[in-house]
Amino acid sequence: MNEIQISTLSDLKVLRTAPKLNQKQVKYLFKELIEAMKKAEWFTIGIMAESAASALISIRQIEDYFSWSRMQLTEKPEKEGPVFLKANQNTGNIHIRIEHGLGEGILISGQHSNPENPTYTWGPLPLDFFDLAKERTYK
């Protein structure tokens, strides 16, 4: 199987699910993401995963990587199944709902207090993207 040609964050926009990335791709995407994130005041994170547990692991890796305060889980489904996690750094809340038909990955949206400033969404990134970045110290 051929490796997907991903070299910039904008290459991810057309994907429904996060691609498998090689070390070089992770390095370049991570550096680009960090620069892009500097323009935002705060973030919302969307995580598409096979389970609530998997989604929570990903959001905790992101919080740990950036030394963000822990967001509180305010809503979680009682049933097992594929989920969409939405975390809002501004409110500090995490909501998880069952959602079928999604891909898998992390979506990060840069937000601003002034609604006239544009918001940008990056991803989908692999669920272990920030764990990989931490291991390889791209910071």
N, C-alpha and C positions, 0 to 999 in steps of 0.2 A: 504494500500500500504506500502511495506517495505521501510525503509529509506536506502539510498545508503550508503555502507560502505566506507567512505572516512576518512583516518587518516593522509595521507601525501600528499604533493603537487604532487608527482609522480602518485598518484591514479587518479588525474584529467586528465592526459595526454590522456587517452583512450576515453574521453567523447567528444561528439559533442556539447553539451550544458551544461551550469553550473548546478550542482545539487542544490537542496534545502539543506542547511546546518543547523545543530542545533548549539546551542551556544558553545558547547564543540569543535565541528569541526572548527567553525570560529576561536576560540581561538588558537587551535593548528596550523591550517594552516596559520594564520596570523603571529604567532611567527616564523614559519619556513620560510615564505616568506620574512619577514624583514631580517632575517639572510642571506638568499640567495641573496637578493638585495644588500647587503653590498659589494658583490664581483664585482659589475658592476660599470662602470663609468657613464653611462646614460641609458635611457630606451626608447623603443618604446612600445606603448600601442595599442592593437587592441580591439575594442569593437564591438560585434555583438549584435544588438538591434532591436526592432520592429520599431523604428523611430529615426530620427536624434535628436529630442529633448531628448529622453531617453538616447541616447549615449552621448550627450553633458553633461547631468546631471552627468553621471558616470565619465567622464573624469574630470569634475570640482571638484567632490568629491575627486578624487585621487590627483589632484593638491593641493587642500586645505589640505588634510591629510598630505602630505609631504612638505607643504609650498613651492611648486615649483612655478616658474614664470608662469603666464598664457600663454598658447600656443594660437596662432592665428588660427582661422578658415579660411582656404584659399580656401576650396572647399566644397560645400554643394549641394546636389541634389535639383532640383526645385520641383520634385514630392515627394509625400509621399510614404513610403513603408519601408520594412526591410532594414537595413543599416549595413555597415561595416565602422567603424571609425578607422583611423590610425593616431596616434599622435606620433610625433618624438620629444623627449625632446631636442635632440641636435640641430635640426633646429628650433624648436619652432613652427612647423606647424602642423595643423590638417586638414586631408582630410576625407570627408565622401562621400561614394558612395552607391547607391542602390545595394543590393545584396540579391537575393532570395536563399532559401535553406540552409541558415546557421542556427546554433543554436542560443543560447543567452548566453552572458557572456563576461568576461574580460580576455584578454591574455596579459601578461606582458613579454617583452623580455629584458633581461639585455645585454647591449652592451658595447663594448670597442673600443677605438681609434685604437688599434693595431689589425688588422684583424686576426692575428694568435691566439689571445685569443678566447676561445670558447664563443658563445652566448647561453643563456638558455632561454627557454620560459616556463612560469608557467600559468596554467589555463586549462580550463575556470573557472573563479571565478564568483560568482553571481554579477549582476550589482550593487547591494547595499552593496557589501562586505566591502568597505572602510567606508561607512556610518555606517554600523554595528560595525566595529572596532572602529570608533571614539566614538560612543555611549557607548561602553563598555571599552574604554580606555585601549587597549592592547599594546599601544606604549611602 
